[in-house]
Amino acid sequence: MAISWLTVLQAVPWSDVIRNAPKVAEGASKLWDTVGRKVSPRASPAQTTAQGTASPLETRVATLEATVADLHAQMMASSQLIKELAEQNTQLIRRAEINRVRTLWLAGVVAVLGAALAMLLFSSVGR
């Protein structure tokens, strides 16, 4: 069963989305600041030694450190993406609100012009 886009858009609580957009952007910025301050793990001496001379424990530790460094890089990229998406969401919400106000204003102008046209037509019919 296909749901039309209009139905989906009407189901969204836009007032809540607009009200919470700055909070989302602020939270994403805080996440980015927190993640950005953390220092990524550095290569240990065990990583730089030849794999043949390192003990199994040193090899395992080196592998785990490399994995942690990779995960940290992924976390940094993800938090940067979240921050950018939150900023884009805030801009989108701001533009949607501007368009909503413009649409209401335009509807008012059209209503006034329609009423003026109707009065003009009815006054000319009576003559």
Phi and psi in radians as a Rosetta constraint file:
Dihedral C 1 N 2 CA 2 C 2 CIRCULARHARMONIC -1.494 0.35
Dihedral N 2 CA 2 C 2 N 3 CIRCULARHARMONIC 2.345 0.35
Dihedral C 2 N 3 CA 3 C 3 CIRCULARHARMONIC -1.800 0.35
Dihedral N 3 CA 3 C 3 N 4 CIRCULARHARMONIC 2.265 0.35
Dihedral C 3 N 4 CA 4 C 4 CIRCULARHARMONIC -1.245 0.35
Dihedral N 4 CA 4 C 4 N 5 CIRCULARHARMONIC 2.706 0.35
Dihedral C 4 N 5 CA 5 C 5 CIRCULARHARMONIC -1.108 0.35
Dihedral N 5 CA 5 C 5 N 6 CIRCULARHARMONIC -0.602 0.35
Dihedral C 5 N 6 CA 6 C 6 CIRCULARHARMONIC -1.086 0.35
Dihedral N 6 CA 6 C 6 N 7 CIRCULARHARMONIC -0.723 0.35
Dihedral C 6 N 7 CA 7 C 7 CIRCULARHARMONIC -1.107 0.35
Dihedral N 7 CA 7 C 7 N 8 CIRCULARHARMONIC -0.744 0.35
Dihedral C 7 N 8 CA 8 C 8 CIRCULARHARMONIC -1.120 0.35
Dihedral N 8 CA 8 C 8 N 9 CIRCULARHARMONIC -0.789 0.35
Dihedral C 8 N 9 CA 9 C 9 CIRCULARHARMONIC -1.147 0.35
Dihedral N 9 CA 9 C 9 N 10 CIRCULARHARMONIC -0.578 0.35
Dihedral C 9 N 10 CA 10 C 10 CIRCULARHARMONIC -1.267 0.35
Dihedral N 10 CA 10 C 10 N 11 CIRCULARHARMONIC -0.460 0.35
Dihedral C 10 N 11 CA 11 C 11 CIRCULARHARMONIC -1.371 0.35
Dihedral N 11 CA 11 C 11 N 12 CIRCULARHARMONIC -0.289 0.35
Dihedral C 11 N 12 CA 12 C 12 CIRCULARHARMONIC -1.322 0.35
Dihedral N 12 CA 12 C 12 N 13 CIRCULARHARMONIC 2.258 0.35
Dihedral C 12 N 13 CA 13 C 13 CIRCULARHARMONIC -1.347 0.35
Dihedral N 13 CA 13 C 13 N 14 CIRCULARHARMONIC 1.472 0.35
Dihedral C 13 N 14 CA 14 C 14 CIRCULARHARMONIC -1.082 0.35
Dihedral N 14 CA 14 C 14 N 15 CIRCULARHARMONIC -0.587 0.35
Dihedral C 14 N 15 CA 15 C 15 CIRCULARHARMONIC -1.108 0.35
Dihedral N 15 CA 15 C 15 N 16 CIRCULARHARMONIC -0.672 0.35
Dihedral C 15 N 16 CA 16 C 16 CIRCULARHARMONIC -1.189 0.35
Dihedral N 16 CA 16 C 16 N 17 CIRCULARHARMONIC -0.710 0.35
Dihedral C 16 N 17 CA 17 C 17 CIRCULARHARMONIC -1.088 0.35
Dihedral N 17 CA 17 C 17 N 18 CIRCULARHARMONIC -0.804 0.35
Dihedral C 17 N 18 CA 18 C 18 CIRCULARHARMONIC -1.135 0.35
Dihedral N 18 CA 18 C 18 N 19 CIRCULARHARMONIC -0.735 0.35
Dihedral C 18 N 19 CA 19 C 19 CIRCULARHARMONIC -1.158 0.35
Dihedral N 19 CA 19 C 19 N 20 CIRCULARHARMONIC -0.609 0.35
Dihedral C 19 N 20 CA 20 C 20 CIRCULARHARMONIC -1.631 0.35
Dihedral N 20 CA 20 C 20 N 21 CIRCULARHARMONIC -0.117 0.35
Dihedral C 20 N 21 CA 21 C 21 CIRCULARHARMONIC -1.003 0.35
Dihedral N 21 CA 21 C 21 N 22 CIRCULARHARMONIC -0.787 0.35
Dihedral C 21 N 22 CA 22 C 22 CIRCULARHARMONIC -1.124 0.35
Dihedral N 22 CA 22 C 22 N 23 CIRCULARHARMONIC -0.598 0.35
Dihedral C 22 N 23 CA 23 C 23 CIRCULARHARMONIC -1.147 0.35
Dihedral N 23 CA 23 C 23 N 24 CIRCULARHARMONIC -0.685 0.35
Dihedral C 23 N 24 CA 24 C 24 CIRCULARHARMONIC -1.131 0.35
Dihedral N 24 CA 24 C 24 N 25 CIRCULARHARMONIC -0.789 0.35
Dihedral C 24 N 25 CA 25 C 25 CIRCULARHARMONIC -1.104 0.35
Dihedral N 25 CA 25 C 25 N 26 CIRCULARHARMONIC -0.725 0.35
Dihedral C 25 N 26 CA 26 C 26 CIRCULARHARMONIC -1.133 0.35
Dihedral N 26 CA 26 C 26 N 27 CIRCULARHARMONIC -0.737 0.35
Dihedral C 26 N 27 CA 27 C 27 CIRCULARHARMONIC -1.108 0.35
Dihedral N 27 CA 27 C 27 N 28 CIRCULARHARMONIC -0.697 0.35
Dihedral C 27 N 28 CA 28 C 28 CIRCULARHARMONIC -1.156 0.35
Dihedral N 28 CA 28 C 28 N 29 CIRCULARHARMONIC -0.678 0.35
Dihedral C 28 N 29 CA 29 C 29 CIRCULARHARMONIC -1.133 0.35
Dihedral N 29 CA 29 C 29 N 30 CIRCULARHARMONIC -0.709 0.35
Dihedral C 29 N 30 CA 30 C 30 CIRCULARHARMONIC -1.114 0.35
Dihedral N 30 CA 30 C 30 N 31 CIRCULARHARMONIC -0.720 0.35
Dihedral C 30 N 31 CA 31 C 31 CIRCULARHARMONIC -1.058 0.35
Dihedral N 31 CA 31 C 31 N 32 CIRCULARHARMONIC -0.810 0.35
Dihedral C 31 N 32 CA 32 C 32 CIRCULARHARMONIC -1.099 0.35
Dihedral N 32 CA 32 C 32 N 33 CIRCULARHARMONIC -0.740 0.35
Dihedral C 32 N 33 CA 33 C 33 CIRCULARHARMONIC -1.092 0.35
Dihedral N 33 CA 33 C 33 N 34 CIRCULARHARMONIC -0.727 0.35
Dihedral C 33 N 34 CA 34 C 34 CIRCULARHARMONIC -1.153 0.35
Dihedral N 34 CA 34 C 34 N 35 CIRCULARHARMONIC -0.820 0.35
Dihedral C 34 N 35 CA 35 C 35 CIRCULARHARMONIC -1.219 0.35
Dihedral N 35 CA 35 C 35 N 36 CIRCULARHARMONIC -0.658 0.35
Dihedral C 35 N 36 CA 36 C 36 CIRCULARHARMONIC -1.162 0.35
Dihedral N 36 CA 36 C 36 N 37 CIRCULARHARMONIC -0.470 0.35
Dihedral C 36 N 37 CA 37 C 37 CIRCULARHARMONIC -1.355 0.35
Dihedral N 37 CA 37 C 37 N 38 CIRCULARHARMONIC -0.415 0.35
Dihedral C 37 N 38 CA 38 C 38 CIRCULARHARMONIC -1.228 0.35
Dihedral N 38 CA 38 C 38 N 39 CIRCULARHARMONIC 2.437 0.35
Dihedral C 38 N 39 CA 39 C 39 CIRCULARHARMONIC -1.539 0.35
Dihedral N 39 CA 39 C 39 N 40 CIRCULARHARMONIC 2.317 0.35
Dihedral C 39 N 40 CA 40 C 40 CIRCULARHARMONIC -1.282 0.35
Dihedral N 40 CA 40 C 40 N 41 CIRCULARHARMONIC 2.562 0.35
Dihedral C 40 N 41 CA 41 C 41 CIRCULARHARMONIC -1.081 0.35
Dihedral N 41 CA 41 C 41 N 42 CIRCULARHARMONIC 2.478 0.35
Dihedral C 41 N 42 CA 42 C 42 CIRCULARHARMONIC -1.679 0.35
Dihedral N 42 CA 42 C 42 N 43 CIRCULARHARMONIC 2.835 0.35
Dihedral C 42 N 43 CA 43 C 43 CIRCULARHARMONIC -1.212 0.35
Dihedral N 43 CA 43 C 43 N 44 CIRCULARHARMONIC 2.349 0.35
Dihedral C 43 N 44 CA 44 C 44 CIRCULARHARMONIC -1.589 0.35
Dihedral N 44 CA 44 C 44 N 45 CIRCULARHARMONIC 2.870 0.35
Dihedral C 44 N 45 CA 45 C 45 CIRCULARHARMONIC -1.022 0.35
Dihedral N 45 CA 45 C 45 N 46 CIRCULARHARMONIC -0.519 0.35
Dihedral C 45 N 46 CA 46 C 46 CIRCULARHARMONIC -1.125 0.35
Dihedral N 46 CA 46 C 46 N 47 CIRCULARHARMONIC -0.520 0.35
Dihedral C 46 N 47 CA 47 C 47 CIRCULARHARMONIC -1.279 0.35
Dihedral N 47 CA 47 C 47 N 48 CIRCULARHARMONIC -0.556 0.35
Dihedral C 47 N 48 CA 48 C 48 CIRCULARHARMONIC -1.475 0.35
Dihedral N 48 CA 48 C 48 N 49 CIRCULARHARMONIC -0.270 0.35
Dihedral C 48 N 49 CA 49 C 49 CIRCULARHARMONIC -1.321 0.35
Dihedral N 49 CA 49 C 49 N 50 CIRCULARHARMONIC 2.751 0.35
Dihedral C 49 N 50 CA 50 C 50 CIRCULARHARMONIC -1.135 0.35
Dihedral N 50 CA 50 C 50 N 51 CIRCULARHARMONIC 2.447 0.35
Dihedral C 50 N 51 CA 51 C 51 CIRCULARHARMONIC -1.079 0.35
Dihedral N 51 CA 51 C 51 N 52 CIRCULARHARMONIC -0.501 0.35
Dihedral C 51 N 52 CA 52 C 52 CIRCULARHARMONIC -1.244 0.35
Dihedral N 52 CA 52 C 52 N 53 CIRCULARHARMONIC -0.504 0.35
Dihedral C 52 N 53 CA 53 C 53 CIRCULARHARMONIC -1.660 0.35
Dihedral N 53 CA 53 C 53 N 54 CIRCULARHARMONIC -0.216 0.35
Dihedral C 53 N 54 CA 54 C 54 CIRCULARHARMONIC -1.413 0.35
Dihedral N 54 CA 54 C 54 N 55 CIRCULARHARMONIC 2.564 0.35
Dihedral C 54 N 55 CA 55 C 55 CIRCULARHARMONIC -1.282 0.35
Dihedral N 55 CA 55 C 55 N 56 CIRCULARHARMONIC 2.826 0.35
Dihedral C 55 N 56 CA 56 C 56 CIRCULARHARMONIC -1.013 0.35
Dihedral N 56 CA 56 C 56 N 57 CIRCULARHARMONIC -0.633 0.35
Dihedral C 56 N 57 CA 57 C 57 CIRCULARHARMONIC -1.159 0.35
Dihedral N 57 CA 57 C 57 N 58 CIRCULARHARMONIC -0.749 0.35
Dihedral C 57 N 58 CA 58 C 58 CIRCULARHARMONIC -1.120 0.35
Dihedral N 58 CA 58 C 58 N 59 CIRCULARHARMONIC -0.680 0.35
Dihedral C 58 N 59 CA 59 C 59 CIRCULARHARMONIC -1.112 0.35
Dihedral N 59 CA 59 C 59 N 60 CIRCULARHARMONIC -0.757 0.35
Dihedral C 59 N 60 CA 60 C 60 CIRCULARHARMONIC -1.130 0.35
Dihedral N 60 CA 60 C 60 N 61 CIRCULARHARMONIC -0.747 0.35
Dihedral C 60 N 61 CA 61 C 61 CIRCULARHARMONIC -1.095 0.35
Dihedral N 61 CA 61 C 61 N 62 CIRCULARHARMONIC -0.742 0.35
Dihedral C 61 N 62 CA 62 C 62 CIRCULARHARMONIC -1.097 0.35
Dihedral N 62 CA 62 C 62 N 63 CIRCULARHARMONIC -0.712 0.35
Dihedral C 62 N 63 CA 63 C 63 CIRCULARHARMONIC -1.126 0.35
Dihedral N 63 CA 63 C 63 N 64 CIRCULARHARMONIC -0.762 0.35
Dihedral C 63 N 64 CA 64 C 64 CIRCULARHARMONIC -1.128 0.35
Dihedral N 64 CA 64 C 64 N 65 CIRCULARHARMONIC -0.693 0.35
Dihedral C 64 N 65 CA 65 C 65 CIRCULARHARMONIC -1.122 0.35
Dihedral N 65 CA 65 C 65 N 66 CIRCULARHARMONIC -0.694 0.35
Dihedral C 65 N 66 CA 66 C 66 CIRCULARHARMONIC -1.124 0.35
Dihedral N 66 CA 66 C 66 N 67 CIRCULARHARMONIC -0.694 0.35
Dihedral C 66 N 67 CA 67 C 67 CIRCULARHARMONIC -1.134 0.35
Dihedral N 67 CA 67 C 67 N 68 CIRCULARHARMONIC -0.746 0.35
Dihedral C 67 N 68 CA 68 C 68 CIRCULARHARMONIC -1.107 0.35
Dihedral N 68 CA 68 C 68 N 69 CIRCULARHARMONIC -0.729 0.35
Dihedral C 68 N 69 CA 69 C 69 CIRCULARHARMONIC -1.091 0.35
Dihedral N 69 CA 69 C 69 N 70 CIRCULARHARMONIC -0.711 0.35
Dihedral C 69 N 70 CA 70 C 70 CIRCULARHARMONIC -1.136 0.35
Dihedral N 70 CA 70 C 70 N 71 CIRCULARHARMONIC -0.764 0.35
Dihedral C 70 N 71 CA 71 C 71 CIRCULARHARMONIC -1.117 0.35
Dihedral N 71 CA 71 C 71 N 72 CIRCULARHARMONIC -0.654 0.35
Dihedral C 71 N 72 CA 72 C 72 CIRCULARHARMONIC -1.123 0.35
Dihedral N 72 CA 72 C 72 N 73 CIRCULARHARMONIC -0.730 0.35
Dihedral C 72 N 73 CA 73 C 73 CIRCULARHARMONIC -1.095 0.35
Dihedral N 73 CA 73 C 73 N 74 CIRCULARHARMONIC -0.709 0.35
Dihedral C 73 N 74 CA 74 C 74 CIRCULARHARMONIC -1.143 0.35
Dihedral N 74 CA 74 C 74 N 75 CIRCULARHARMONIC -0.681 0.35
Dihedral C 74 N 75 CA 75 C 75 CIRCULARHARMONIC -1.138 0.35
Dihedral N 75 CA 75 C 75 N 76 CIRCULARHARMONIC -0.701 0.35
Dihedral C 75 N 76 CA 76 C 76 CIRCULARHARMONIC -1.090 0.35
Dihedral N 76 CA 76 C 76 N 77 CIRCULARHARMONIC -0.786 0.35
Dihedral C 76 N 77 CA 77 C 77 CIRCULARHARMONIC -1.133 0.35
Dihedral N 77 CA 77 C 77 N 78 CIRCULARHARMONIC -0.714 0.35
Dihedral C 77 N 78 CA 78 C 78 CIRCULARHARMONIC -1.151 0.35
Dihedral N 78 CA 78 C 78 N 79 CIRCULARHARMONIC -0.745 0.35
Dihedral C 78 N 79 CA 79 C 79 CIRCULARHARMONIC -1.197 0.35
Dihedral N 79 CA 79 C 79 N 80 CIRCULARHARMONIC -0.588 0.35
Dihedral C 79 N 80 CA 80 C 80 CIRCULARHARMONIC -1.134 0.35
Dihedral N 80 CA 80 C 80 N 81 CIRCULARHARMONIC -0.729 0.35
Dihedral C 80 N 81 CA 81 C 81 CIRCULARHARMONIC -1.102 0.35
Dihedral N 81 CA 81 C 81 N 82 CIRCULARHARMONIC -0.748 0.35
Dihedral C 81 N 82 CA 82 C 82 CIRCULARHARMONIC -1.074 0.35
Dihedral N 82 CA 82 C 82 N 83 CIRCULARHARMONIC -0.744 0.35
Dihedral C 82 N 83 CA 83 C 83 CIRCULARHARMONIC -1.084 0.35
Dihedral N 83 CA 83 C 83 N 84 CIRCULARHARMONIC -0.809 0.35
Dihedral C 83 N 84 CA 84 C 84 CIRCULARHARMONIC -1.117 0.35
Dihedral N 84 CA 84 C 84 N 85 CIRCULARHARMONIC -0.717 0.35
Dihedral C 84 N 85 CA 85 C 85 CIRCULARHARMONIC -1.132 0.35
Dihedral N 85 CA 85 C 85 N 86 CIRCULARHARMONIC -0.678 0.35
Dihedral C 85 N 86 CA 86 C 86 CIRCULARHARMONIC -1.141 0.35
Dihedral N 86 CA 86 C 86 N 87 CIRCULARHARMONIC -0.690 0.35
Dihedral C 86 N 87 CA 87 C 87 CIRCULARHARMONIC -1.145 0.35
Dihedral N 87 CA 87 C 87 N 88 CIRCULARHARMONIC -0.728 0.35
Dihedral C 87 N 88 CA 88 C 88 CIRCULARHARMONIC -1.120 0.35
Dihedral N 88 CA 88 C 88 N 89 CIRCULARHARMONIC -0.674 0.35
Dihedral C 88 N 89 CA 89 C 89 CIRCULARHARMONIC -1.093 0.35
Dihedral N 89 CA 89 C 89 N 90 CIRCULARHARMONIC -0.737 0.35
Dihedral C 89 N 90 CA 90 C 90 CIRCULARHARMONIC -1.092 0.35
Dihedral N 90 CA 90 C 90 N 91 CIRCULARHARMONIC -0.757 0.35
Dihedral C 90 N 91 CA 91 C 91 CIRCULARHARMONIC -1.129 0.35
Dihedral N 91 CA 91 C 91 N 92 CIRCULARHARMONIC -0.720 0.35
Dihedral C 91 N 92 CA 92 C 92 CIRCULARHARMONIC -1.096 0.35
Dihedral N 92 CA 92 C 92 N 93 CIRCULARHARMONIC -0.767 0.35
Dihedral C 92 N 93 CA 93 C 93 CIRCULARHARMONIC -1.111 0.35
Dihedral N 93 CA 93 C 93 N 94 CIRCULARHARMONIC -0.738 0.35
Dihedral C 93 N 94 CA 94 C 94 CIRCULARHARMONIC -1.063 0.35
Dihedral N 94 CA 94 C 94 N 95 CIRCULARHARMONIC -0.792 0.35
Dihedral C 94 N 95 CA 95 C 95 CIRCULARHARMONIC -1.157 0.35
Dihedral N 95 CA 95 C 95 N 96 CIRCULARHARMONIC -0.671 0.35
Dihedral C 95 N 96 CA 96 C 96 CIRCULARHARMONIC -1.107 0.35
Dihedral N 96 CA 96 C 96 N 97 CIRCULARHARMONIC -0.690 0.35
Dihedral C 96 N 97 CA 97 C 97 CIRCULARHARMONIC -1.157 0.35
Dihedral N 97 CA 97 C 97 N 98 CIRCULARHARMONIC -0.715 0.35
Dihedral C 97 N 98 CA 98 C 98 CIRCULARHARMONIC -1.080 0.35
Dihedral N 98 CA 98 C 98 N 99 CIRCULARHARMONIC -0.773 0.35
Dihedral C 98 N 99 CA 99 C 99 CIRCULARHARMONIC -1.127 0.35
Dihedral N 99 CA 99 C 99 N 100 CIRCULARHARMONIC -0.625 0.35
Dihedral C 99 N 100 CA 100 C 100 CIRCULARHARMONIC -1.116 0.35
Dihedral N 100 CA 100 C 100 N 101 CIRCULARHARMONIC -0.777 0.35
Dihedral C 100 N 101 CA 101 C 101 CIRCULARHARMONIC -1.140 0.35
Dihedral N 101 CA 101 C 101 N 102 CIRCULARHARMONIC -0.746 0.35
Dihedral C 101 N 102 CA 102 C 102 CIRCULARHARMONIC -1.106 0.35
Dihedral N 102 CA 102 C 102 N 103 CIRCULARHARMONIC -0.685 0.35
Dihedral C 102 N 103 CA 103 C 103 CIRCULARHARMONIC -1.121 0.35
Dihedral N 103 CA 103 C 103 N 104 CIRCULARHARMONIC -0.753 0.35
Dihedral C 103 N 104 CA 104 C 104 CIRCULARHARMONIC -1.100 0.35
Dihedral N 104 CA 104 C 104 N 105 CIRCULARHARMONIC -0.740 0.35
Dihedral C 104 N 105 CA 105 C 105 CIRCULARHARMONIC -1.105 0.35
Dihedral N 105 CA 105 C 105 N 106 CIRCULARHARMONIC -0.778 0.35
Dihedral C 105 N 106 CA 106 C 106 CIRCULARHARMONIC -1.113 0.35
Dihedral N 106 CA 106 C 106 N 107 CIRCULARHARMONIC -0.676 0.35
Dihedral C 106 N 107 CA 107 C 107 CIRCULARHARMONIC -1.103 0.35
Dihedral N 107 CA 107 C 107 N 108 CIRCULARHARMONIC -0.675 0.35
Dihedral C 107 N 108 CA 108 C 108 CIRCULARHARMONIC -1.120 0.35
Dihedral N 108 CA 108 C 108 N 109 CIRCULARHARMONIC -0.761 0.35
Dihedral C 108 N 109 CA 109 C 109 CIRCULARHARMONIC -1.107 0.35
Dihedral N 109 CA 109 C 109 N 110 CIRCULARHARMONIC -0.760 0.35
Dihedral C 109 N 110 CA 110 C 110 CIRCULARHARMONIC -1.102 0.35
Dihedral N 110 CA 110 C 110 N 111 CIRCULARHARMONIC -0.709 0.35
Dihedral C 110 N 111 CA 111 C 111 CIRCULARHARMONIC -1.101 0.35
Dihedral N 111 CA 111 C 111 N 112 CIRCULARHARMONIC -0.769 0.35
Dihedral C 111 N 112 CA 112 C 112 CIRCULARHARMONIC -1.113 0.35
Dihedral N 112 CA 112 C 112 N 113 CIRCULARHARMONIC -0.786 0.35
Dihedral C 112 N 113 CA 113 C 113 CIRCULARHARMONIC -1.139 0.35
Dihedral N 113 CA 113 C 113 N 114 CIRCULARHARMONIC -0.669 0.35
Dihedral C 113 N 114 CA 114 C 114 CIRCULARHARMONIC -1.104 0.35
Dihedral N 114 CA 114 C 114 N 115 CIRCULARHARMONIC -0.740 0.35
Dihedral C 114 N 115 CA 115 C 115 CIRCULARHARMONIC -1.134 0.35
Dihedral N 115 CA 115 C 115 N 116 CIRCULARHARMONIC -0.720 0.35
Dihedral C 115 N 116 CA 116 C 116 CIRCULARHARMONIC -1.125 0.35
Dihedral N 116 CA 116 C 116 N 117 CIRCULARHARMONIC -0.712 0.35
Dihedral C 116 N 117 CA 117 C 117 CIRCULARHARMONIC -1.151 0.35
Dihedral N 117 CA 117 C 117 N 118 CIRCULARHARMONIC -0.729 0.35
Dihedral C 117 N 118 CA 118 C 118 CIRCULARHARMONIC -1.101 0.35
Dihedral N 118 CA 118 C 118 N 119 CIRCULARHARMONIC -0.748 0.35
Dihedral C 118 N 119 CA 119 C 119 CIRCULARHARMONIC -1.110 0.35
Dihedral N 119 CA 119 C 119 N 120 CIRCULARHARMONIC -0.703 0.35
Dihedral C 119 N 120 CA 120 C 120 CIRCULARHARMONIC -1.129 0.35
Dihedral N 120 CA 120 C 120 N 121 CIRCULARHARMONIC -0.740 0.35
Dihedral C 120 N 121 CA 121 C 121 CIRCULARHARMONIC -1.160 0.35
Dihedral N 121 CA 121 C 121 N 122 CIRCULARHARMONIC -0.767 0.35
Dihedral C 121 N 122 CA 122 C 122 CIRCULARHARMONIC -1.210 0.35
Dihedral N 122 CA 122 C 122 N 123 CIRCULARHARMONIC -0.563 0.35
Dihedral C 122 N 123 CA 123 C 123 CIRCULARHARMONIC -1.277 0.35
Dihedral N 123 CA 123 C 123 N 124 CIRCULARHARMONIC -0.537 0.35
Dihedral C 123 N 124 CA 124 C 124 CIRCULARHARMONIC -1.379 0.35
Dihedral N 124 CA 124 C 124 N 125 CIRCULARHARMONIC -0.428 0.35
Dihedral C 124 N 125 CA 125 C 125 CIRCULARHARMONIC -1.272 0.35
Dihedral N 125 CA 125 C 125 N 126 CIRCULARHARMONIC -0.592 0.35
Dihedral C 125 N 126 CA 126 C 126 CIRCULARHARMONIC -1.259 0.35
Dihedral N 126 CA 126 C 126 N 127 CIRCULARHARMONIC -0.247 0.35
